[in-house]
Amino acid sequence: MARGISRHSIFSQRLDRAVFGAYFLGGIVPLAALVAVVHQWVLPAYAEEPARLGWIAGLAFVSMLSLALYFALRHITTTAIARMDADNHRLRTLLTSSSELAEENHLEAILSSTAVRTRELTGTHRLAVYYAPRADKELELHASTDEVGQAWAASAGTAITALIDEALESGAPTTGADGTVAVPFARASGMRGAVVWKAENATTADSIDAVSTIAGIAGTAIERGDLADAQRNFFAHVTDLIVTALDAHVVDRKGHAMQTARLCNRLAHEVGLAPEQTERLHWSALLHDIGMLKTEPGRHTDRKAVRTHAAVGAHMLERIRLWEPVAPIVLHHHEWWDGSGYPEGLAGTAIPLESRIVGLADAVDAMQRSDSESAGMSLAEVLEEVELGSGTQFDPELVDAFRELVERGEIQL
């Protein structure tokens, strides 16, 4: 009971004072008026003692009845408030859990949040969350709120897993003979899991319903996390396939995409890019030359044909939802700080920062590469060339960052 209403003091709580105020005005005042009337006019009219005692007994009965009604009203009111508090507590916990799980994709964090919120709803320390990624895997204890829960789960392991299996089989909350309750997760993807607890007091249907809601949300969050992980896995491996194809397609450029990405990551850290920007930059660096896949090998030395690869690559990427955010970066990675680049002739800060970083890293790797016509530059020569391009081809602040990295020995070509 959130408000902690005392049942041992009539006047110590605000609610009690309000109820007593209503009782005083609606019960005591009229009763006092009735007593005054009886004493002033009714009792003097009766000379016989039995009649007078009868009136007095009647007034005493009415007074006791009035007091009993007051305590009944107080009990009803406090019970209603306690129920409202409990309902509000469950609602707040469900909303908090829903908000947490809607933003979480990591399995352990989802299961831990589920355990914490279930404890808030049930008030017990003997609580655990079990999970198995597939039907052919054994259920394992993944989360509990403290050492008490872990010890309880360890001591009752076999009984708990049997109860969970029963709940998973029925797809509904199941209560064991000893009062242990198991609530299964939704399992559309084939995974299995459940929240299980043994309440300190009798478990209410409202608590089970609330935990069932959290378990349903957790199951959905786990499936969403699995999907996001599969997407990241697909994203990474397909990108690797494309980079490998680029290395084979463009002569003397093997490893160019990977080296450009490494330089970009260094520069991103140096200039303080946010994690989400750094991740986007990494994929952009790996895919910045993807448009070259549509340029025939025989035209790789044709300057006019090569200048189309940024726009072609951006067009290829923007049609794929997972790669759409990197398309603008790829489009503008050959823009120059002074506006003399391509494809749109953007200048200064109108060029996306990630594109400016890719442009610098791309140029640095190209400078140090050897080909059939020339030997690659040394690191000192590369630095000198980059500094000459500061304010024309390259963002001056990025040039400064590159110089700092070279001087600290963090750039190795």
DAPE-V425969 format. One record per residue. N is the residue number from 1. D_LAST is the distance of its C-alpha to the last C-alpha in Angstrom with 1 decimal. Layout:
BEGIN
N/D_LAST  N/D_LAST
END
This chain:
BEGIN
1/66.9  2/64.6  3/67.4  4/69.1  5/72.7  6/75.2  7/78.2  8/80.0  9/80.6  10/82.3  11/81.2  12/77.8  13/75.7  14/75.4  15/76.2  16/79.3  17/80.5  18/80.1  19/82.0  20/84.7  21/85.0  22/85.7  23/88.1  24/89.9  25/90.5  26/91.4  27/93.1  28/94.4  29/95.6  30/97.8  31/98.9  32/99.9  33/101.9  34/103.6  35/104.5  36/105.9  37/108.0  38/109.4  39/110.2  40/111.9  41/113.9  42/113.7  43/114.6  44/117.6  45/119.1  46/119.3  47/121.7  48/121.3  49/118.8  50/117.4  51/116.6  52/114.8  53/112.8  54/111.9  55/110.4  56/108.5  57/107.2  58/106.1  59/104.2  60/102.5  61/101.5  62/100.0  63/98.1  64/96.7  65/95.8  66/94.0  67/92.1  68/91.2  69/89.9  70/87.8  71/86.1  72/85.7  73/84.1  74/81.8  75/80.7  76/80.1  77/78.0  78/75.9  79/75.3  80/74.2  81/71.9  82/70.4  83/69.8  84/68.2  85/65.9  86/64.9  87/64.3  88/62.2  89/60.2  90/59.5  91/58.5  92/56.1  93/54.5  94/54.2  95/52.7  96/50.2  97/49.2  98/48.9  99/46.6  100/44.4  101/44.2  102/43.6  103/40.3  104/39.2  105/37.3  106/36.6  107/39.3  108/39.9  109/40.1  110/42.6  111/44.7  112/44.7  113/45.8  114/48.5  115/49.8  116/49.9  117/51.8  118/54.2  119/55.1  120/55.9  121/58.2  122/59.9  123/59.9  124/59.4  125/57.0  126/57.7  127/55.1  128/52.2  129/50.0  130/49.5  131/47.0  132/46.1  133/43.6  134/45.9  135/49.5  136/48.9  137/47.2  138/49.1  139/49.5  140/47.6  141/48.1  142/45.2  143/46.5  144/49.4  145/50.1  146/50.8  147/51.9  148/55.4  149/54.1  150/52.0  151/55.0  152/57.3  153/55.1  154/54.8  155/58.6  156/59.5  157/56.6  158/58.8  159/61.1  160/58.3  161/56.5  162/59.9  163/60.6  164/57.2  165/57.8  166/61.1  167/59.6  168/56.9  169/59.6  170/61.8  171/59.0  172/60.8  173/61.1  174/63.1  175/65.1  176/65.9  177/69.3  178/68.0  179/66.7  180/63.1  181/61.5  182/58.7  183/57.2  184/54.9  185/51.8  186/51.8  187/50.2  188/49.8  189/46.4  190/48.0  191/46.7  192/49.4  193/49.9  194/52.5  195/53.5  196/56.2  197/58.3  198/61.6  199/63.2  200/65.1  201/67.9  202/69.0  203/66.2  204/67.2  205/66.6  206/64.8  207/62.2  208/61.7  209/61.4  210/58.8  211/56.7  212/57.0  213/55.5  214/52.6  215/52.1  216/52.1  217/49.5  218/47.4  219/47.7  220/46.6  221/43.6  222/42.6  223/42.9  224/40.8  225/38.1  226/38.2  227/37.9  228/35.0  229/33.2  230/34.0  231/32.6  232/29.3  233/29.2  234/30.1  235/27.6  236/24.7  237/25.7  238/26.6  239/23.3  240/21.6  241/24.1  242/23.3  243/19.5  244/20.4  245/22.9  246/20.5  247/18.1  248/21.2  249/22.7  250/20.1  251/19.2  252/15.7  253/14.3  254/14.2  255/12.0  256/11.5  257/13.7  258/12.3  259/8.7  260/10.7  261/13.0  262/10.6  263/9.6  264/13.3  265/14.4  266/12.8  267/14.3  268/17.5  269/18.0  270/17.5  271/20.1  272/22.4  273/22.8  274/25.6  275/24.9  276/26.5  277/24.3  278/21.1  279/22.3  280/23.3  281/20.0  282/18.2  283/20.6  284/20.4  285/16.7  286/17.3  287/20.3  288/19.5  289/19.9  290/22.9  291/25.2  292/23.7  293/25.7  294/28.8  295/27.7  296/29.0  297/26.5  298/28.6  299/28.0  300/24.2  301/24.4  302/27.3  303/26.1  304/29.1  305/28.6  306/24.9  307/25.8  308/28.0  309/25.3  310/24.7  311/28.5  312/29.0  313/26.4  314/27.9  315/31.3  316/30.4  317/29.1  318/31.9  319/34.5  320/33.0  321/34.0  322/31.1  323/28.6  324/30.7  325/29.0  326/25.6  327/27.4  328/27.6  329/23.9  330/23.1  331/25.9  332/24.6  333/20.8  334/21.3  335/23.8  336/23.2  337/24.2  338/26.9  339/28.3  340/27.5  341/25.3  342/26.7  343/28.5  344/30.7  345/29.8  346/29.3  347/28.4  348/27.4  349/28.0  350/29.7  351/26.3  352/25.6  353/23.1  354/21.1  355/21.0  356/19.7  357/16.8  358/16.1  359/16.6  360/14.0  361/11.3  362/12.5  363/12.4  364/8.9  365/7.7  366/10.6  367/10.0  368/7.0  369/9.1  370/11.8  371/15.3  372/18.8  373/19.3  374/16.4  375/13.4  376/10.0  377/9.5  378/8.0  379/6.6  380/10.4  381/11.4  382/9.5  383/11.1  384/14.3  385/14.4  386/14.0  387/16.8  388/18.9  389/18.9  390/20.0  391/23.4  392/23.4  393/20.6  394/19.1  395/20.8  396/21.1  397/21.0  398/17.6  399/16.3  400/17.8  401/16.2  402/12.7  403/13.6  404/15.1  405/12.1  406/10.1  407/13.3  408/13.8  409/10.6  410/10.0  411/6.5  412/3.8  413/0.0
END
